[in-house]
Amino acid sequence: MSVPHTPPDPMLQVQQLYVGHHAWLLSRLKARLRDTAEAQDVASETFVRVVAARPAAVVQEPRAFLTTIAKRLLFTLWRRRELE
């Protein structure tokens, strides 16, 4: 008799993604932006987008996934600054 596979809890997956990669992402953003507060804002918004995007269990390469989201946020930030 086999045990049915239960899908992982999506919020637990996001929590594991955050715990495992937030510090790494924040350090990359600090180096790129040279502003700790702004780097923290972008890192936070990145994880907000992760929660809204899809279940974290689908993510095969978490750092690449987070980098892509953060880059898109940076491009938006820089475009907004140009317009101002």
PDB file of N, CA, C and O in Angstrom:
ATOM      1  N   MET A   1       0.836  -1.170   0.000  1.00  0.00           N
ATOM      2  CA  MET A   1       0.000   0.000   0.000  1.00  0.00           C
ATOM      3  C   MET A   1       0.891   1.246   0.000  1.00  0.00           C
ATOM      4  O   MET A   1       1.754   1.406   0.862  1.00  0.00           O
ATOM      5  N   SER A   2       0.666   2.119  -0.977  1.00  0.00           N
ATOM      6  CA  SER A   2       1.495   3.316  -1.072  1.00  0.00           C
ATOM      7  C   SER A   2       0.795   4.497  -0.418  1.00  0.00           C
ATOM      8  O   SER A   2      -0.433   4.574  -0.375  1.00  0.00           O
ATOM      9  N   VAL A   3       1.595   5.397   0.077  1.00  0.00           N
ATOM     10  CA  VAL A   3       1.086   6.609   0.716  1.00  0.00           C
ATOM     11  C   VAL A   3       0.863   7.644  -0.384  1.00  0.00           C
ATOM     12  O   VAL A   3       1.770   7.898  -1.176  1.00  0.00           O
ATOM     13  N   PRO A   4      -0.308   8.237  -0.450  1.00  0.00           N
ATOM     14  CA  PRO A   4      -0.544   9.244  -1.491  1.00  0.00           C
ATOM     15  C   PRO A   4       0.370  10.448  -1.301  1.00  0.00           C
ATOM     16  O   PRO A   4       0.649  10.875  -0.181  1.00  0.00           O
ATOM     17  N   HIS A   5       0.824  10.975  -2.419  1.00  0.00           N
ATOM     18  CA  HIS A   5       1.705  12.145  -2.384  1.00  0.00           C
ATOM     19  C   HIS A   5       0.882  13.391  -2.102  1.00  0.00           C
ATOM     20  O   HIS A   5      -0.060  13.701  -2.831  1.00  0.00           O
ATOM     21  N   THR A   6       1.237  14.097  -1.050  1.00  0.00           N
ATOM     22  CA  THR A   6       0.557  15.350  -0.752  1.00  0.00           C
ATOM     23  C   THR A   6       1.455  16.490  -1.225  1.00  0.00           C
ATOM     24  O   THR A   6       2.650  16.493  -0.931  1.00  0.00           O
ATOM     25  N   PRO A   7       0.908  17.442  -1.939  1.00  0.00           N
ATOM     26  CA  PRO A   7       1.728  18.549  -2.415  1.00  0.00           C
ATOM     27  C   PRO A   7       2.244  19.371  -1.244  1.00  0.00           C
ATOM     28  O   PRO A   7       1.563  19.500  -0.227  1.00  0.00           O
ATOM     29  N   PRO A   8       3.440  19.925  -1.379  1.00  0.00           N
ATOM     30  CA  PRO A   8       3.986  20.743  -0.292  1.00  0.00           C
ATOM     31  C   PRO A   8       3.170  22.023  -0.112  1.00  0.00           C
ATOM     32  O   PRO A   8       2.595  22.553  -1.063  1.00  0.00           O
ATOM     33  N   ASP A   9       3.136  22.490   1.093  1.00  0.00           N
ATOM     34  CA  ASP A   9       2.435  23.729   1.425  1.00  0.00           C
ATOM     35  C   ASP A   9       3.141  24.895   0.724  1.00  0.00           C
ATOM     36  O   ASP A   9       4.333  25.110   0.948  1.00  0.00           O
ATOM     37  N   PRO A  10       2.426  25.651  -0.121  1.00  0.00           N
ATOM     38  CA  PRO A  10       3.066  26.745  -0.861  1.00  0.00           C
ATOM     39  C   PRO A  10       3.703  27.798   0.042  1.00  0.00           C
ATOM     40  O   PRO A  10       4.778  28.307  -0.276  1.00  0.00           O
ATOM     41  N   MET A  11       3.066  28.132   1.151  1.00  0.00           N
ATOM     42  CA  MET A  11       3.651  29.143   2.038  1.00  0.00           C
ATOM     43  C   MET A  11       4.908  28.622   2.732  1.00  0.00           C
ATOM     44  O   MET A  11       5.833  29.390   2.999  1.00  0.00           O
ATOM     45  N   LEU A  12       4.944  27.334   3.023  1.00  0.00           N
ATOM     46  CA  LEU A  12       6.154  26.745   3.581  1.00  0.00           C
ATOM     47  C   LEU A  12       7.281  26.803   2.552  1.00  0.00           C
ATOM     48  O   LEU A  12       8.433  27.061   2.899  1.00  0.00           O
ATOM     49  N   GLN A  13       6.944  26.563   1.288  1.00  0.00           N
ATOM     50  CA  GLN A  13       7.942  26.641   0.224  1.00  0.00           C
ATOM     51  C   GLN A  13       8.489  28.065   0.095  1.00  0.00           C
ATOM     52  O   GLN A  13       9.693  28.256  -0.076  1.00  0.00           O
ATOM     53  N   VAL A  14       7.616  29.052   0.176  1.00  0.00           N
ATOM     54  CA  VAL A  14       8.053  30.452   0.104  1.00  0.00           C
ATOM     55  C   VAL A  14       8.924  30.787   1.302  1.00  0.00           C
ATOM     56  O   VAL A  14       9.934  31.479   1.172  1.00  0.00           O
ATOM     57  N   GLN A  15       8.532  30.299   2.459  1.00  0.00           N
ATOM     58  CA  GLN A  15       9.331  30.541   3.664  1.00  0.00           C
ATOM     59  C   GLN A  15      10.726  29.943   3.513  1.00  0.00           C
ATOM     60  O   GLN A  15      11.715  30.586   3.865  1.00  0.00           O
ATOM     61  N   GLN A  16      10.813  28.738   3.000  1.00  0.00           N
ATOM     62  CA  GLN A  16      12.119  28.102   2.794  1.00  0.00           C
ATOM     63  C   GLN A  16      12.935  28.870   1.759  1.00  0.00           C
ATOM     64  O   GLN A  16      14.147  29.023   1.911  1.00  0.00           O
ATOM     65  N   LEU A  17      12.278  29.349   0.715  1.00  0.00           N
ATOM     66  CA  LEU A  17      12.960  30.148  -0.299  1.00  0.00           C
ATOM     67  C   LEU A  17      13.497  31.430   0.325  1.00  0.00           C
ATOM     68  O   LEU A  17      14.631  31.828   0.057  1.00  0.00           O
ATOM     69  N   TYR A  18      12.686  32.072   1.155  1.00  0.00           N
ATOM     70  CA  TYR A  18      13.099  33.315   1.817  1.00  0.00           C
ATOM     71  C   TYR A  18      14.285  33.070   2.754  1.00  0.00           C
ATOM     72  O   TYR A  18      15.294  33.773   2.698  1.00  0.00           O
ATOM     73  N   VAL A  19      14.145  32.071   3.605  1.00  0.00           N
ATOM     74  CA  VAL A  19      15.203  31.781   4.583  1.00  0.00           C
ATOM     75  C   VAL A  19      16.509  31.395   3.874  1.00  0.00           C
ATOM     76  O   VAL A  19      17.598  31.791   4.290  1.00  0.00           O
ATOM     77  N   GLY A  20      16.377  30.629   2.819  1.00  0.00           N
ATOM     78  CA  GLY A  20      17.563  30.138   2.124  1.00  0.00           C
ATOM     79  C   GLY A  20      18.250  31.142   1.223  1.00  0.00           C
ATOM     80  O   GLY A  20      19.439  30.999   0.938  1.00  0.00           O
ATOM     81  N   HIS A  21      17.518  32.173   0.761  1.00  0.00           N
ATOM     82  CA  HIS A  21      18.093  33.031  -0.277  1.00  0.00           C
ATOM     83  C   HIS A  21      17.960  34.530  -0.048  1.00  0.00           C
ATOM     84  O   HIS A  21      18.511  35.310  -0.825  1.00  0.00           O
ATOM     85  N   HIS A  22      17.245  34.962   0.992  1.00  0.00           N
ATOM     86  CA  HIS A  22      17.061  36.399   1.211  1.00  0.00           C
ATOM     87  C   HIS A  22      18.394  37.105   1.444  1.00  0.00           C
ATOM     88  O   HIS A  22      18.650  38.140   0.828  1.00  0.00           O
ATOM     89  N   ALA A  23      19.229  36.585   2.296  1.00  0.00           N
ATOM     90  CA  ALA A  23      20.510  37.239   2.599  1.00  0.00           C
ATOM     91  C   ALA A  23      21.378  37.334   1.341  1.00  0.00           C
ATOM     92  O   ALA A  23      22.028  38.352   1.105  1.00  0.00           O
ATOM     93  N   TRP A  24      21.382  36.281   0.549  1.00  0.00           N
ATOM     94  CA  TRP A  24      22.148  36.283  -0.701  1.00  0.00           C
ATOM     95  C   TRP A  24      21.638  37.367  -1.651  1.00  0.00           C
ATOM     96  O   TRP A  24      22.425  38.131  -2.208  1.00  0.00           O
ATOM     97  N   LEU A  25      20.315  37.429  -1.830  1.00  0.00           N
ATOM     98  CA  LEU A  25      19.722  38.427  -2.723  1.00  0.00           C
ATOM     99  C   LEU A  25      19.993  39.834  -2.213  1.00  0.00           C
ATOM    100  O   LEU A  25      20.344  40.721  -2.992  1.00  0.00           O
ATOM    101  N   LEU A  26      19.835  40.042  -0.930  1.00  0.00           N
ATOM    102  CA  LEU A  26      20.064  41.360  -0.346  1.00  0.00           C
ATOM    103  C   LEU A  26      21.510  41.808  -0.550  1.00  0.00           C
ATOM    104  O   LEU A  26      21.750  42.972  -0.869  1.00  0.00           O
ATOM    105  N   SER A  27      22.463  40.917  -0.375  1.00  0.00           N
ATOM    106  CA  SER A  27      23.868  41.297  -0.572  1.00  0.00           C
ATOM    107  C   SER A  27      24.137  41.670  -2.030  1.00  0.00           C
ATOM    108  O   SER A  27      24.903  42.595  -2.299  1.00  0.00           O
ATOM    109  N   ARG A  28      23.518  40.965  -2.964  1.00  0.00           N
ATOM    110  CA  ARG A  28      23.676  41.307  -4.389  1.00  0.00           C
ATOM    111  C   ARG A  28      23.069  42.671  -4.697  1.00  0.00           C
ATOM    112  O   ARG A  28      23.645  43.466  -5.439  1.00  0.00           O
ATOM    113  N   LEU A  29      21.906  42.928  -4.123  1.00  0.00           N
ATOM    114  CA  LEU A  29      21.248  44.210  -4.366  1.00  0.00           C
ATOM    115  C   LEU A  29      22.003  45.364  -3.713  1.00  0.00           C
ATOM    116  O   LEU A  29      22.082  46.451  -4.286  1.00  0.00           O
ATOM    117  N   LYS A  30      22.559  45.142  -2.523  1.00  0.00           N
ATOM    118  CA  LYS A  30      23.357  46.186  -1.869  1.00  0.00           C
ATOM    119  C   LYS A  30      24.561  46.551  -2.723  1.00  0.00           C
ATOM    120  O   LYS A  30      24.887  47.728  -2.871  1.00  0.00           O
ATOM    121  N   ALA A  31      25.223  45.544  -3.286  1.00  0.00           N
ATOM    122  CA  ALA A  31      26.384  45.799  -4.129  1.00  0.00           C
ATOM    123  C   ALA A  31      25.979  46.562  -5.398  1.00  0.00           C
ATOM    124  O   ALA A  31      26.717  47.422  -5.877  1.00  0.00           O
ATOM    125  N   ARG A  32      24.827  46.243  -5.917  1.00  0.00           N
ATOM    126  CA  ARG A  32      24.363  46.870  -7.156  1.00  0.00           C
ATOM    127  C   ARG A  32      23.863  48.300  -6.922  1.00  0.00           C
ATOM    128  O   ARG A  32      24.166  49.202  -7.702  1.00  0.00           O
ATOM    129  N   LEU A  33      23.109  48.497  -5.860  1.00  0.00           N
ATOM    130  CA  LEU A  33      22.479  49.786  -5.610  1.00  0.00           C
ATOM    131  C   LEU A  33      23.309  50.717  -4.735  1.00  0.00           C
ATOM    132  O   LEU A  33      23.169  51.937  -4.819  1.00  0.00           O
ATOM    133  N   ARG A  34      24.158  50.158  -3.910  1.00  0.00           N
ATOM    134  CA  ARG A  34      24.976  50.923  -2.952  1.00  0.00           C
ATOM    135  C   ARG A  34      24.117  51.753  -1.994  1.00  0.00           C
ATOM    136  O   ARG A  34      24.523  52.813  -1.518  1.00  0.00           O
ATOM    137  N   ASP A  35      22.928  51.237  -1.731  1.00  0.00           N
ATOM    138  CA  ASP A  35      22.004  51.890  -0.806  1.00  0.00           C
ATOM    139  C   ASP A  35      21.245  50.774  -0.085  1.00  0.00           C
ATOM    140  O   ASP A  35      20.410  50.092  -0.679  1.00  0.00           O
ATOM    141  N   THR A  36      21.545  50.602   1.199  1.00  0.00           N
ATOM    142  CA  THR A  36      20.978  49.499   1.962  1.00  0.00           C
ATOM    143  C   THR A  36      19.454  49.552   2.021  1.00  0.00           C
ATOM    144  O   THR A  36      18.791  48.532   1.830  1.00  0.00           O
ATOM    145  N   ALA A  37      18.901  50.723   2.282  1.00  0.00           N
ATOM    146  CA  ALA A  37      17.440  50.841   2.404  1.00  0.00           C
ATOM    147  C   ALA A  37      16.755  50.496   1.081  1.00  0.00           C
ATOM    148  O   ALA A  37      15.742  49.796   1.066  1.00  0.00           O
ATOM    149  N   GLU A  38      17.302  50.983  -0.013  1.00  0.00           N
ATOM    150  CA  GLU A  38      16.710  50.688  -1.322  1.00  0.00           C
ATOM    151  C   GLU A  38      16.853  49.206  -1.664  1.00  0.00           C
ATOM    152  O   GLU A  38      15.946  48.606  -2.241  1.00  0.00           O
ATOM    153  N   ALA A  39      17.994  48.625  -1.306  1.00  0.00           N
ATOM    154  CA  ALA A  39      18.202  47.190  -1.541  1.00  0.00           C
ATOM    155  C   ALA A  39      17.198  46.364  -0.740  1.00  0.00           C
ATOM    156  O   ALA A  39      16.676  45.367  -1.239  1.00  0.00           O
ATOM    157  N   GLN A  40      16.928  46.772   0.486  1.00  0.00           N
ATOM    158  CA  GLN A  40      15.944  46.071   1.304  1.00  0.00           C
ATOM    159  C   GLN A  40      14.549  46.174   0.703  1.00  0.00           C
ATOM    160  O   GLN A  40      13.782  45.212   0.728  1.00  0.00           O
ATOM    161  N   ASP A  41      14.228  47.344   0.166  1.00  0.00           N
ATOM    162  CA  ASP A  41      12.919  47.522  -0.470  1.00  0.00           C
ATOM    163  C   ASP A  41      12.763  46.603  -1.680  1.00  0.00           C
ATOM    164  O   ASP A  41      11.727  45.958  -1.846  1.00  0.00           O
ATOM    165  N   VAL A  42      13.785  46.546  -2.516  1.00  0.00           N
ATOM    166  CA  VAL A  42      13.717  45.705  -3.720  1.00  0.00           C
ATOM    167  C   VAL A  42      13.673  44.229  -3.335  1.00  0.00           C
ATOM    168  O   VAL A  42      12.936  43.452  -3.943  1.00  0.00           O
ATOM    169  N   ALA A  43      14.456  43.837  -2.330  1.00  0.00           N
ATOM    170  CA  ALA A  43      14.437  42.439  -1.884  1.00  0.00           C
ATOM    171  C   ALA A  43      13.058  42.067  -1.349  1.00  0.00           C
ATOM    172  O   ALA A  43      12.547  40.986  -1.645  1.00  0.00           O
ATOM    173  N   SER A  44      12.460  42.949  -0.570  1.00  0.00           N
ATOM    174  CA  SER A  44      11.118  42.688  -0.033  1.00  0.00           C
ATOM    175  C   SER A  44      10.097  42.576  -1.154  1.00  0.00           C
ATOM    176  O   SER A  44       9.270  41.664  -1.159  1.00  0.00           O
ATOM    177  N   GLU A  45      10.154  43.494  -2.093  1.00  0.00           N
ATOM    178  CA  GLU A  45       9.215  43.465  -3.215  1.00  0.00           C
ATOM    179  C   GLU A  45       9.421  42.208  -4.062  1.00  0.00           C
ATOM    180  O   GLU A  45       8.460  41.672  -4.616  1.00  0.00           O
ATOM    181  N   THR A  46      10.651  41.740  -4.166  1.00  0.00           N
ATOM    182  CA  THR A  46      10.927  40.506  -4.902  1.00  0.00           C
ATOM    183  C   THR A  46      10.162  39.342  -4.288  1.00  0.00           C
ATOM    184  O   THR A  46       9.547  38.558  -5.011  1.00  0.00           O
ATOM    185  N   PHE A  47      10.194  39.220  -2.972  1.00  0.00           N
ATOM    186  CA  PHE A  47       9.494  38.120  -2.321  1.00  0.00           C
ATOM    187  C   PHE A  47       7.980  38.307  -2.338  1.00  0.00           C
ATOM    188  O   PHE A  47       7.240  37.323  -2.328  1.00  0.00           O
ATOM    189  N   VAL A  48       7.515  39.536  -2.363  1.00  0.00           N
ATOM    190  CA  VAL A  48       6.079  39.770  -2.537  1.00  0.00           C
ATOM    191  C   VAL A  48       5.654  39.234  -3.900  1.00  0.00           C
ATOM    192  O   VAL A  48       4.601  38.610  -4.027  1.00  0.00           O
ATOM    193  N   ARG A  49       6.474  39.479  -4.911  1.00  0.00           N
ATOM    194  CA  ARG A  49       6.180  38.974  -6.258  1.00  0.00           C
ATOM    195  C   ARG A  49       6.237  37.454  -6.304  1.00  0.00           C
ATOM    196  O   ARG A  49       5.464  36.826  -7.028  1.00  0.00           O
ATOM    197  N   VAL A  50       7.141  36.861  -5.544  1.00  0.00           N
ATOM    198  CA  VAL A  50       7.222  35.394  -5.489  1.00  0.00           C
ATOM    199  C   VAL A  50       5.919  34.824  -4.952  1.00  0.00           C
ATOM    200  O   VAL A  50       5.388  33.859  -5.501  1.00  0.00           O
ATOM    201  N   VAL A  51       5.410  35.409  -3.896  1.00  0.00           N
ATOM    202  CA  VAL A  51       4.156  34.933  -3.304  1.00  0.00           C
ATOM    203  C   VAL A  51       3.025  35.055  -4.318  1.00  0.00           C
ATOM    204  O   VAL A  51       2.166  34.177  -4.404  1.00  0.00           O
ATOM    205  N   ALA A  52       3.025  36.137  -5.079  1.00  0.00           N
ATOM    206  CA  ALA A  52       1.960  36.368  -6.053  1.00  0.00           C
ATOM    207  C   ALA A  52       2.138  35.554  -7.335  1.00  0.00           C
ATOM    208  O   ALA A  52       1.168  35.322  -8.058  1.00  0.00           O
ATOM    209  N   ALA A  53       3.354  35.125  -7.620  1.00  0.00           N
ATOM    210  CA  ALA A  53       3.665  34.523  -8.918  1.00  0.00           C
ATOM    211  C   ALA A  53       3.123  33.115  -9.097  1.00  0.00           C
ATOM    212  O   ALA A  53       2.250  32.885  -9.934  1.00  0.00           O
ATOM    213  N   ARG A  54       3.623  32.198  -8.337  1.00  0.00           N
ATOM    214  CA  ARG A  54       3.253  30.787  -8.489  1.00  0.00           C
ATOM    215  C   ARG A  54       3.778  30.022  -7.281  1.00  0.00           C
ATOM    216  O   ARG A  54       4.581  30.552  -6.514  1.00  0.00           O
ATOM    217  N   PRO A  55       3.339  28.801  -7.109  1.00  0.00           N
ATOM    218  CA  PRO A  55       3.870  28.017  -5.982  1.00  0.00           C
ATOM    219  C   PRO A  55       5.387  27.844  -6.101  1.00  0.00           C
ATOM    220  O   PRO A  55       5.903  27.538  -7.176  1.00  0.00           O
ATOM    221  N   ALA A  56       6.083  28.041  -4.996  1.00  0.00           N
ATOM    222  CA  ALA A  56       7.544  27.966  -4.994  1.00  0.00           C
ATOM    223  C   ALA A  56       8.051  26.572  -5.313  1.00  0.00           C
ATOM    224  O   ALA A  56       9.205  26.416  -5.711  1.00  0.00           O
ATOM    225  N   ALA A  57       7.219  25.559  -5.149  1.00  0.00           N
ATOM    226  CA  ALA A  57       7.649  24.185  -5.433  1.00  0.00           C
ATOM    227  C   ALA A  57       8.001  24.000  -6.902  1.00  0.00           C
ATOM    228  O   ALA A  57       8.740  23.077  -7.245  1.00  0.00           O
ATOM    229  N   VAL A  58       7.483  24.866  -7.778  1.00  0.00           N
ATOM    230  CA  VAL A  58       7.736  24.769  -9.205  1.00  0.00           C
ATOM    231  C   VAL A  58       9.115  25.321  -9.558  1.00  0.00           C
ATOM    232  O   VAL A  58       9.650  24.981 -10.613  1.00  0.00           O
ATOM    233  N   VAL A  59       9.696  26.146  -8.723  1.00  0.00           N
ATOM    234  CA  VAL A  59      10.965  26.805  -9.002  1.00  0.00           C
ATOM    235  C   VAL A  59      12.109  25.781  -8.962  1.00  0.00           C
ATOM    236  O   VAL A  59      12.384  25.167  -7.932  1.00  0.00           O
ATOM    237  N   GLN A  60      12.755  25.623 -10.107  1.00  0.00           N
ATOM    238  CA  GLN A  60      13.868  24.687 -10.201  1.00  0.00           C
ATOM    239  C   GLN A  60      15.195  25.343  -9.808  1.00  0.00           C
ATOM    240  O   GLN A  60      16.032  24.719  -9.155  1.00  0.00           O
ATOM    241  N   GLU A  61      15.379  26.590 -10.205  1.00  0.00           N
ATOM    242  CA  GLU A  61      16.602  27.347  -9.912  1.00  0.00           C
ATOM    243  C   GLU A  61      16.212  28.603  -9.133  1.00  0.00           C
ATOM    244  O   GLU A  61      15.964  29.650  -9.730  1.00  0.00           O
ATOM    245  N   PRO A  62      16.158  28.505  -7.809  1.00  0.00           N
ATOM    246  CA  PRO A  62      15.631  29.623  -7.021  1.00  0.00           C
ATOM    247  C   PRO A  62      16.419  30.913  -7.166  1.00  0.00           C
ATOM    248  O   PRO A  62      15.816  31.986  -7.205  1.00  0.00           O
ATOM    249  N   ARG A  63      17.735  30.854  -7.246  1.00  0.00           N
ATOM    250  CA  ARG A  63      18.507  32.092  -7.348  1.00  0.00           C
ATOM    251  C   ARG A  63      18.314  32.755  -8.704  1.00  0.00           C
ATOM    252  O   ARG A  63      18.253  33.981  -8.793  1.00  0.00           O
ATOM    253  N   ALA A  64      18.218  31.967  -9.742  1.00  0.00           N
ATOM    254  CA  ALA A  64      17.951  32.534 -11.063  1.00  0.00           C
ATOM    255  C   ALA A  64      16.565  33.167 -11.090  1.00  0.00           C
ATOM    256  O   ALA A  64      16.378  34.243 -11.657  1.00  0.00           O
ATOM    257  N   PHE A  65      15.602  32.499 -10.478  1.00  0.00           N
ATOM    258  CA  PHE A  65      14.232  33.005 -10.406  1.00  0.00           C
ATOM    259  C   PHE A  65      14.193  34.332  -9.654  1.00  0.00           C
ATOM    260  O   PHE A  65      13.587  35.294 -10.127  1.00  0.00           O
ATOM    261  N   LEU A  66      14.832  34.392  -8.490  1.00  0.00           N
ATOM    262  CA  LEU A  66      14.857  35.616  -7.692  1.00  0.00           C
ATOM    263  C   LEU A  66      15.611  36.733  -8.414  1.00  0.00           C
ATOM    264  O   LEU A  66      15.201  37.893  -8.371  1.00  0.00           O
ATOM    265  N   THR A  67      16.703  36.384  -9.071  1.00  0.00           N
ATOM    266  CA  THR A  67      17.486  37.374  -9.809  1.00  0.00           C
ATOM    267  C   THR A  67      16.661  37.985 -10.930  1.00  0.00           C
ATOM    268  O   THR A  67      16.709  39.196 -11.147  1.00  0.00           O
ATOM    269  N   THR A  68      15.912  37.164 -11.638  1.00  0.00           N
ATOM    270  CA  THR A  68      15.080  37.666 -12.731  1.00  0.00           C
ATOM    271  C   THR A  68      14.036  38.645 -12.216  1.00  0.00           C
ATOM    272  O   THR A  68      13.838  39.711 -12.799  1.00  0.00           O
ATOM    273  N   ILE A  69      13.378  38.293 -11.141  1.00  0.00           N
ATOM    274  CA  ILE A  69      12.364  39.183 -10.573  1.00  0.00           C
ATOM    275  C   ILE A  69      13.010  40.484 -10.096  1.00  0.00           C
ATOM    276  O   ILE A  69      12.499  41.569 -10.375  1.00  0.00           O
ATOM    277  N   ALA A  70      14.131  40.380  -9.378  1.00  0.00           N
ATOM    278  CA  ALA A  70      14.807  41.571  -8.855  1.00  0.00           C
ATOM    279  C   ALA A  70      15.299  42.470  -9.990  1.00  0.00           C
ATOM    280  O   ALA A  70      15.205  43.693  -9.884  1.00  0.00           O
ATOM    281  N   LYS A  71      15.819  41.889 -11.071  1.00  0.00           N
ATOM    282  CA  LYS A  71      16.276  42.698 -12.207  1.00  0.00           C
ATOM    283  C   LYS A  71      15.117  43.468 -12.821  1.00  0.00           C
ATOM    284  O   LYS A  71      15.259  44.640 -13.168  1.00  0.00           O
ATOM    285  N   ARG A  72      13.988  42.820 -12.952  1.00  0.00           N
ATOM    286  CA  ARG A  72      12.820  43.507 -13.514  1.00  0.00           C
ATOM    287  C   ARG A  72      12.391  44.669 -12.620  1.00  0.00           C
ATOM    288  O   ARG A  72      12.013  45.734 -13.109  1.00  0.00           O
ATOM    289  N   LEU A  73      12.452  44.457 -11.325  1.00  0.00           N
ATOM    290  CA  LEU A  73      12.119  45.542 -10.394  1.00  0.00           C
ATOM    291  C   LEU A  73      13.131  46.684 -10.498  1.00  0.00           C
ATOM    292  O   LEU A  73      12.757  47.855 -10.438  1.00  0.00           O
ATOM    293  N   LEU A  74      14.413  46.340 -10.653  1.00  0.00           N
ATOM    294  CA  LEU A  74      15.448  47.372 -10.806  1.00  0.00           C
ATOM    295  C   LEU A  74      15.233  48.170 -12.087  1.00  0.00           C
ATOM    296  O   LEU A  74      15.351  49.396 -12.081  1.00  0.00           O
ATOM    297  N   PHE A  75      14.921  47.488 -13.179  1.00  0.00           N
ATOM    298  CA  PHE A  75      14.683  48.193 -14.435  1.00  0.00           C
ATOM    299  C   PHE A  75      13.516  49.166 -14.290  1.00  0.00           C
ATOM    300  O   PHE A  75      13.569  50.291 -14.788  1.00  0.00           O
ATOM    301  N   THR A  76      12.470  48.728 -13.609  1.00  0.00           N
ATOM    302  CA  THR A  76      11.316  49.597 -13.370  1.00  0.00           C
ATOM    303  C   THR A  76      11.714  50.798 -12.517  1.00  0.00           C
ATOM    304  O   THR A  76      11.309  51.926 -12.798  1.00  0.00           O
ATOM    305  N   LEU A  77      12.500  50.557 -11.486  1.00  0.00           N
ATOM    306  CA  LEU A  77      12.979  51.626 -10.609  1.00  0.00           C
ATOM    307  C   LEU A  77      13.801  52.633 -11.395  1.00  0.00           C
ATOM    308  O   LEU A  77      13.603  53.839 -11.254  1.00  0.00           O
ATOM    309  N   TRP A  78      14.725  52.151 -12.222  1.00  0.00           N
ATOM    310  CA  TRP A  78      15.586  53.051 -12.996  1.00  0.00           C
ATOM    311  C   TRP A  78      14.798  53.818 -14.055  1.00  0.00           C
ATOM    312  O   TRP A  78      15.079  54.991 -14.297  1.00  0.00           O
ATOM    313  N   ARG A  79      13.831  53.186 -14.681  1.00  0.00           N
ATOM    314  CA  ARG A  79      12.994  53.889 -15.665  1.00  0.00           C
ATOM    315  C   ARG A  79      12.193  54.990 -14.980  1.00  0.00           C
ATOM    316  O   ARG A  79      12.051  56.091 -15.513  1.00  0.00           O
ATOM    317  N   ARG A  80      11.674  54.685 -13.801  1.00  0.00           N
ATOM    318  CA  ARG A  80      10.914  55.679 -13.033  1.00  0.00           C
ATOM    319  C   ARG A  80      11.797  56.875 -12.682  1.00  0.00           C
ATOM    320  O   ARG A  80      11.351  58.021 -12.742  1.00  0.00           O
ATOM    321  N   ARG A  81      13.046  56.604 -12.316  1.00  0.00           N
ATOM    322  CA  ARG A  81      13.965  57.695 -11.985  1.00  0.00           C
ATOM    323  C   ARG A  81      14.262  58.557 -13.202  1.00  0.00           C
ATOM    324  O   ARG A  81      14.352  59.780 -13.089  1.00  0.00           O
ATOM    325  N   GLU A  82      14.414  57.934 -14.360  1.00  0.00           N
ATOM    326  CA  GLU A  82      14.665  58.691 -15.584  1.00  0.00           C
ATOM    327  C   GLU A  82      13.510  59.635 -15.893  1.00  0.00           C
ATOM    328  O   GLU A  82      13.719  60.774 -16.310  1.00  0.00           O
ATOM    329  N   LEU A  83      12.296  59.152 -15.686  1.00  0.00           N
ATOM    330  CA  LEU A  83      11.127  59.980 -15.962  1.00  0.00           C
ATOM    331  C   LEU A  83      11.009  61.154 -15.005  1.00  0.00           C
ATOM    332  O   LEU A  83      10.512  62.221 -15.367  1.00  0.00           O
ATOM    333  N   GLU A  84      11.470  60.944 -13.784  1.00  0.00           N
ATOM    334  CA  GLU A  84      11.403  62.024 -12.784  1.00  0.00           C
ATOM    335  C   GLU A  84      12.408  63.077 -13.139  1.00  0.00           C
ATOM    336  O   GLU A  84      12.526  64.079 -12.435  1.00  0.00           O
TER     337      GLU A  84
END
